Amino acid sequence: MTHTKPGIVFCHGIWADGSCFNKVIPTLQADGHQVIAAQYGLDTLAGDVATVRRTLGRVISPAILVGHSYGGSVITAAGMDDRVVGLVYIAALAPDADETSQGQQDKFPRTDVFSQIEAADGRVWMLPKGVEYFAGDLSEEEKKIVWATHFAPDVNLFNGKAGGTAWKSKPSWYIVAKNDRTVHPELERFAAKRMGATTYELESSHVPMLSKPDLVIDVIRTAAKAVQARHGRIETASSPVKRSADARG
């Protein structure tokens, strides 16, 4: 069975899970992509990266990784997998091999959301008022759902190093959330520039996939078309990729 479009694996950030992509997944499925959201435990970076690598086996290869927030740290490491041919970052961290997620954030001003957190039972919880800084451009109803379903990370999650920096060798696209109060927009711009990403800036809170889903879909479509043009025909996940005669790397 021949498929013409790459697989897509979504990687969520902290205070979220795979359902945060529920406004973009149906359209991409309708476009003909095999899509899955990796559901990892936010216990360790290495463990989360391992989950993504396992999840890559459930979609067509080659595939694109899409990472939001801390998910950017995850795809930076997991993207070293040979099945990955492109990376899409959404308001995301993107540490180099010698950096941690926390270390990258420490180089920029502390954002408002971190005044609304509480460490308890070994996890970092977002207080109810914190959702305004996380997803402030959503409706009140949606903000309540975001908080009610938020998933707290291990207190040491941001101190891990997983090794590998996929954005150094694979094409990347980056969505900067201009009104972000969780990951600093200047950090996002720095990360995008350092990796040489094709960059888009949206008038959005930290969650553009929820507040501006159509624009996020457009960026993912652009990435998918670019890697498809580069890698030619795409076979089933268990079959080798057949590249066109003029395709490179």
Stockholm file with secondary structure:
# STOCKHOLM 1.0

chainA/1-249         MTHTKPGIVFCHGIWADGSCFNKVIPTLQADGHQVIAAQYGLDTLAGDVATVRRTLGRVISPAILVGHSYGGSVITAAGMDDRVVGLVYIAALAPDADETSQGQQDKFPRTDVFSQIEAADGRVWMLPKGVEYFAGDLSEEEKKIVWATHFAPDVNLFNGKAGGTAWKSKPSWYIVAKNDRTVHPELERFAAKRMGATTYELESSHVPMLSKPDLVIDVIRTAAKAVQARHGRIETASSPVKRSADARG
#=GR chainA/1-249 SS CCBSSCEEEEECCTTCCGGGGTTTHHHHHHTTCCEEEECCCSSCHHHHHHHHHHHHTTSCSSEEEEEETTHHHHHHHHTTSTTEEEEEEESCCCCCTTCCHHHHHHTSCCCGGGGSEEEETTEEEECGGGHHHHSTTSCHHHHHHHHHTCCCCBTTGGGCCCCCCGGGTSCEEEEEETTCSSSCHHHHHHHHHHHTCEEEEESCCSCHHHHSHHHHHHHHHHHHHHHHHHHCCBCCTTSCCCCCTTCCC
#=GC SS_cons         CCBSSCEEEEECCTTCCGGGGTTTHHHHHHTTCCEEEECCCSSCHHHHHHHHHHHHTTSCSSEEEEEETTHHHHHHHHTTSTTEEEEEEESCCCCCTTCCHHHHHHTSCCCGGGGSEEEETTEEEECGGGHHHHSTTSCHHHHHHHHHTCCCCBTTGGGCCCCCCGGGTSCEEEEEETTCSSSCHHHHHHHHHHHTCEEEEESCCSCHHHHSHHHHHHHHHHHHHHHHHHHCCBCCTTSCCCCCTTCCC
//
